[in-house]
Amino acid sequence: MFVDQVKITVKAGNGGNGAVAFHREKYVAQGGPDGGDGGNGGSVILRVDDNLSTLMDFRYKRKYVAANGQDGQGARCRGKNGEPLIIRVPRGTVVRDAETNEIIKDMSDSEDFVLCKGGRGGWGNKHFATPTRQVPRFAKAGLPGESHEVVLELKLLADVGLVGFPNVGKSTLLSVTSNARPKIANYHFTTLYPNLGVIYVEEGVSFVMADIPGIIEGASEGLGLGHDFLRHIDRCRLLVHLVDVSGSEARDPVEDFEKINQELSQYSPALAKRPMLVAANKVDLIPEGCDNLERLRAYVTERGYAFYEISAATHQGTRELVLAIAEKLRELPPVTIYEPEYVKPLAQAGSVDEVQIQRMDDDLWVVSGGWLARLLNDVNFDDYESRMYFDRQLRQSGLFARLEELGIRDGDTVSIYDLEFEYTK
């Protein structure tokens, strides 16, 4: 089965907790704290696999969770990082946010993409030892990993898209001009999923052509198979419109040509403006006295389209068509790569009721909370404006006011996950 759109949920691993431990060794008095840090959670990484041509692997499994980081241990042993989760997708997969439908990443290059980042491991109690706090009996918990619900949408990476009604000879043309071997039979909807073929023109010149399953009238509204696969010609630089002029099915080629163009236009106005060549197929089967070929030629050339006569079954005119396609592609820009649209929302100041405040020692306050963890991930503490944004968020939440109610003093240490700062009013 050809699957080209799925919704999945992914979650990165949580960071491991820091350890509370103290050095124990014979003849070593008061060894001090030596609790190790927790390991980082594993990230969820998308990787292009050219051996895949469908999203079939996601049909039954819809939730992907990376491994958590291990907790820290004594003797300053850091917990092991969680293994990253590698999700392999076909080249050309577009990743969208499930809620907004905005593009997160177009997996058309060969670079790995971190979809969800693993949570950072918590600090062990060794970090909290000071001359006045020599026996800290607390550590930090690890941060939760990011999670996301996304839609994976496969858009084939092809230079040329073959479009036309069912049974006009698209699969036959692809088979005689490329290395593809699609199923071919004399009935409608023989092709149930897109087929790709690499066409070698001459030394150093080749292009990829996609055979899109037959589009019928009403495809843009969901009728037939065409609606499911129209997305695969979104990237195509050039369309080759195949029309049956033999009259074998008592169809009018001019009407067929216009109906397909209308469906493309209704699906996407941009497709209506895509460069197009028109190929009249099955010219070897035209009965004597039939004017289908001449009527279609006059209609198409009047509208500025290049027109070619071919018979895919007998190879007549196919070489000339391939050369014309290659020549046209030299003038066109490369295959479309979609730019990211999704912007990760910055954590907004939450309610102070959502924050946990613990007084660990006379001068140490440990603050934690879900939105604080997200806020830390959004802040670059090397940048002044970013630090000011962080300060405003804490003040707007009422955190500072709450700390003052609980008795915090100037010079006390406030610890928020991996961040420590000295409190001043």
C-alpha positions in Angstrom: 0.0 0.0 0.0 1.2 3.5 -0.8 1.0 5.8 2.2 2.0 9.4 1.7 0.4 11.3 4.7 0.4 10.3 8.4 0.0 12.0 11.8 2.4 10.9 14.5 3.3 12.0 18.0 7.0 12.2 19.0 8.5 12.8 22.4 12.2 13.2 23.4 13.5 11.5 26.5 13.5 13.2 29.9 16.8 14.1 31.6 17.9 11.9 34.5 17.8 13.2 38.0 20.9 14.3 39.9 22.1 12.1 42.8 22.4 12.9 46.4 25.5 11.0 47.6 28.5 11.5 49.9 32.1 10.3 49.6 32.7 7.2 51.7 36.3 6.0 52.0 38.3 4.5 54.8 40.7 6.9 56.4 39.1 9.8 54.5 37.1 11.9 57.0 34.3 14.1 55.8 34.6 13.2 52.1 32.0 15.6 51.1 29.2 15.5 48.5 29.9 13.6 45.3 26.5 13.0 43.7 26.7 12.8 40.0 24.6 14.6 37.4 21.8 12.9 35.5 22.2 12.1 31.8 20.6 14.0 29.0 17.4 12.5 27.5 17.6 11.2 23.9 16.5 13.5 21.1 14.1 12.5 18.3 16.0 12.9 15.0 14.6 12.7 11.4 16.9 11.1 8.8 16.4 10.8 5.0 16.6 7.2 3.7 16.7 6.9 -0.1 15.6 3.3 0.2 12.2 4.4 1.3 9.6 5.6 -1.1 6.4 5.6 1.1 5.4 6.4 4.6 4.0 2.8 5.0 6.2 2.2 8.1 4.1 4.8 10.0 0.8 3.2 9.2 0.5 1.2 12.4 3.0 2.9 14.8 2.0 6.5 15.5 3.9 7.2 18.7 7.7 7.5 19.0 9.5 8.1 22.3 13.2 8.4 22.8 15.0 7.0 25.8 15.3 8.9 29.1 18.7 9.8 30.6 19.8 7.7 33.5 19.9 9.2 37.0 23.3 10.2 38.4 25.1 8.1 41.0 27.6 8.4 43.8 31.3 8.9 43.3 30.5 11.7 40.9 29.3 9.2 38.3 27.2 11.0 35.6 24.2 9.1 34.4 24.3 7.7 30.8 22.6 9.9 28.1 19.5 8.5 26.6 19.9 7.0 23.1 18.6 9.3 20.4 15.6 8.0 18.4 16.3 8.0 14.7 13.2 8.1 12.5 13.9 7.4 8.8 11.7 9.1 6.2 11.7 9.1 2.4 13.4 12.0 0.7 10.9 14.8 0.0 8.9 14.3 3.2 7.5 17.6 4.5 7.1 17.9 8.3 4.2 20.1 9.4 2.9 21.1 12.8 -0.4 19.2 13.3 -2.2 22.1 14.9 -1.2 25.0 12.7 -0.2 23.0 9.5 2.9 25.2 9.3 6.0 23.7 7.7 8.6 22.7 10.3 11.1 21.1 7.9 11.4 19.9 4.3 13.4 16.7 4.4 14.8 17.1 0.9 18.5 17.4 1.8 20.7 14.8 3.5 21.1 16.6 6.8 19.6 15.1 10.0 17.0 17.2 11.7 16.4 17.3 15.5 12.6 17.4 15.7 12.4 17.1 19.6 15.3 17.9 21.9 16.0 15.7 24.9 15.7 17.1 28.4 18.9 18.1 30.2 20.0 16.0 33.1 19.7 17.4 36.6 22.6 18.5 38.8 23.9 16.2 41.6 24.5 17.6 45.0 28.2 18.1 44.4 27.3 21.4 42.6 25.7 22.9 45.7 28.6 22.6 48.0 29.9 25.9 49.3 32.1 26.9 52.3 28.9 27.6 54.3 26.9 24.7 52.8 29.2 21.7 53.1 26.6 19.0 53.3 23.9 19.7 50.7 21.2 16.9 50.9 19.4 17.8 47.7 19.9 17.6 44.0 18.0 18.8 40.9 15.5 16.8 38.8 16.1 16.4 35.1 14.2 18.5 32.6 11.4 16.9 30.6 12.0 16.2 26.9 10.2 18.1 24.2 7.1 16.6 22.5 5.3 17.4 19.3 2.4 16.2 17.2 3.3 16.4 13.5 2.0 15.5 10.1 4.4 13.8 7.7 3.5 14.5 4.1 5.4 13.0 1.2 5.8 15.2 -1.8 7.9 13.3 -4.5 11.0 15.0 -5.7 10.6 14.9 -9.5 11.5 17.3 -12.2 8.6 16.3 -14.5 5.1 15.3 -13.7 3.0 13.2 -16.1 -0.7 14.2 -15.9 -3.8 13.2 -17.7 -6.9 11.1 -17.6 -6.7 7.4 -16.7 -5.5 5.0 -19.4 -4.0 7.7 -21.7 -0.6 5.9 -21.6 1.4 7.7 -18.8 2.8 4.5 -17.4 3.7 3.2 -20.8 5.6 6.4 -21.6 7.5 6.2 -18.3 8.4 2.6 -19.0 9.8 3.2 -22.5 11.8 6.3 -21.6 13.2 5.4 -18.2 14.3 2.5 -15.9 10.9 2.4 -14.2 8.7 -0.7 -14.6 5.2 0.3 -13.6 2.2 -2.0 -14.0 0.6 -1.5 -17.4 -2.9 -2.8 -18.4 -5.7 -1.6 -20.6 -8.1 -0.5 -17.8 -8.6 2.6 -15.7 -6.7 3.1 -12.5 -4.1 0.4 -13.3 -1.7 2.8 -11.6 -2.6 3.1 -7.9 0.4 5.0 -6.6 2.9 7.4 -8.2 5.9 5.9 -10.0 9.3 7.6 -10.4 11.7 7.0 -13.3 15.1 8.4 -14.1 15.5 9.3 -17.7 19.0 9.5 -19.1 19.2 11.8 -22.1 22.9 11.9 -22.8 26.2 12.0 -20.9 25.7 14.2 -17.9 22.0 15.0 -18.7 19.2 13.2 -16.9 16.0 14.1 -15.1 13.4 12.4 -12.8 9.8 11.9 -14.1 6.8 11.0 -12.0 3.8 9.1 -13.3 0.8 10.5 -11.3 -2.3 8.2 -11.1 -5.1 9.2 -13.4 -6.9 12.4 -12.5 -10.6 12.6 -13.2 -13.2 15.3 -13.3 -13.8 16.3 -9.7 -10.4 15.2 -8.4 -9.8 18.5 -6.7 -12.9 17.9 -4.7 -11.8 14.4 -3.7 -13.1 12.2 -6.5 -11.1 9.3 -7.8 -7.4 8.8 -7.0 -6.1 12.1 -8.3 -6.9 14.1 -5.2 -4.7 11.9 -3.1 -1.7 12.3 -5.4 -2.0 15.9 -6.7 0.4 16.9 -3.9 3.1 15.0 -5.7 3.2 17.4 -8.6 3.6 20.4 -6.3 7.4 20.3 -6.7 7.5 19.4 -10.4 9.3 22.0 -12.5 7.5 21.0 -15.6 4.2 19.2 -16.4 3.7 16.9 -19.4 0.1 16.7 -20.2 -0.7 13.4 -22.0 -3.9 13.3 -24.1 -5.4 10.2 -25.9 -6.2 11.3 -29.4 -7.1 7.8 -30.7 -10.8 8.1 -29.9 -10.8 4.6 -28.6 -12.9 5.5 -25.6 -15.1 8.0 -27.5 -13.7 10.9 -25.6 -13.0 14.3 -26.9 -9.3 15.2 -26.5 -10.0 19.0 -26.3 -12.5 18.5 -23.5 -10.1 16.1 -21.7 -7.3 18.7 -21.9 -9.5 21.5 -20.5 -11.0 19.3 -17.7 -7.5 18.3 -16.4 -6.3 21.9 -16.5 -9.4 23.0 -14.5 -8.7 20.3 -11.8 -5.1 21.4 -11.5 -6.1 25.0 -11.2 -8.8 24.3 -8.6 -6.3 22.3 -6.5 -3.6 24.9 -6.7 -3.6 28.2 -8.7 0.2 27.9 -8.8 -0.2 24.6 -10.8 -2.2 26.4 -13.5 0.9 28.6 -14.2 3.4 25.8 -14.2 5.2 25.3 -17.5 3.6 22.5 -19.5 4.2 20.5 -22.7 1.3 18.7 -24.4 1.8 15.2 -25.9 -0.9 13.7 -28.1 -0.5 9.9 -27.5 -1.7 6.9 -29.4 -1.4 8.6 -32.8 -0.8 5.2 -34.3 -4.4 4.2 -33.4 -6.2 7.2 -34.9 -8.9 5.8 -37.3 -9.1 7.2 -40.8 -11.1 10.4 -41.1 -10.8 11.3 -37.4 -9.8 14.9 -36.8 -8.9 14.6 -33.0 -5.2 15.2 -33.6 -5.6 18.3 -35.7 -8.3 19.8 -33.4 -6.1 19.3 -30.4 -3.1 20.7 -32.1 -4.9 23.9 -33.1 -6.4 24.3 -29.7 -3.2 23.8 -27.8 -0.8 25.8 -30.0 -3.3 28.7 -30.0 -2.8 28.9 -26.2 0.9 28.9 -26.5 1.8 25.3 -25.5 4.4 23.2 -27.3 2.7 20.2 -28.9 4.2 16.8 -29.7 2.8 13.7 -31.4 3.8 10.4 -29.9 2.9 6.8 -29.6 4.4 5.4 -26.4 3.6 1.8 -27.3 5.6 2.0 -30.6 8.2 4.6 -29.3 7.2 7.0 -32.1 8.1 10.5 -31.1 9.2 9.6 -27.6 12.9 10.6 -28.2 11.9 14.0 -29.5 9.7 14.5 -26.5 12.5 13.6 -24.1 14.9 16.0 -25.8 12.3 18.8 -25.6 11.8 18.1 -21.9 15.5 18.2 -21.2 15.9 21.5 -23.1 13.0 23.1 -21.3 14.3 22.0 -17.9 17.6 23.8 -18.6 15.6 27.1 -18.5 13.7 26.4 -15.3 14.7 26.9 -11.7 15.6 23.8 -9.5 13.0 21.6 -7.7 11.1 23.6 -5.0 12.4 23.2 -1.5 9.9 24.5 1.1 11.2 27.0 3.7 10.2 26.5 7.3 7.2 28.4 8.5 6.8 27.2 12.0 8.2 29.3 14.8 8.6 27.6 18.1 6.4 29.7 20.5 8.3 31.3 23.4 7.2 30.2 26.8 4.9 32.9 28.3 4.9 33.8 32.0 2.7 31.4 33.9 1.0 31.7 37.2 3.1 31.6 40.4 0.7 28.9 41.5 2.3 26.6 38.8 5.7 27.0 40.4 7.2 25.0 43.2 9.5 26.9 45.6 11.6 25.0 48.1 13.9 26.5 50.7 16.8 24.0 50.8 19.0 26.0 53.2 19.2 29.3 54.9 20.3 31.1 51.8 19.3 28.6 48.9 15.9 28.6 47.2 15.2 26.0 44.5 12.4 27.0 42.0 10.9 24.6 39.5 7.9 24.4 37.2 6.9 23.3 33.7 6.8 26.7 32.1 10.1 27.7 33.7 11.8 24.7 32.1 10.4 25.8 28.7 11.4 29.4 29.4 15.0 28.4 30.0 15.2 26.6 26.7 14.2 29.9 25.0 16.7 32.1 26.6 20.3 32.8 25.4 22.0 34.0 28.6 25.0 35.4 26.6 22.7 38.0 25.1 21.6 41.1 27.2 18.2 41.5 25.6 17.5 37.8 26.1 18.4 38.1 29.8 16.1 41.1 30.1 13.3 39.1 28.6 13.9 36.3 31.1 13.8 38.8 34.0 10.5 40.4 32.7 8.9 36.9 32.5 9.8 36.1 36.1 8.5 39.4 37.4 5.2 39.2 35.4 4.6 35.8 36.8 4.8 37.1 40.4 7.7 34.8 41.3 9.8 37.5 42.8 6.9 38.8 44.9 6.2 35.3 46.1 9.8 34.8 47.1 9.8 38.0 49.1 6.6 36.8 50.9 8.5 33.6 51.9 11.4 35.6 53.3 14.1 35.7 50.7 16.9 38.2 51.4 19.4 40.1 49.4 22.4 37.8 48.5 20.4 34.6 48.8 20.9 32.1 45.9 18.0 31.2 43.6 18.4 28.0 41.7 16.2 27.3 38.6 17.2 24.0 37.0 20.7 24.6 35.5 20.7 28.3 36.4 21.8 29.9 39.6 21.7 33.7 40.4 22.0 35.9 43.4 18.8 37.6 44.4 18.7 41.4 44.8 15.6 43.5 45.3 
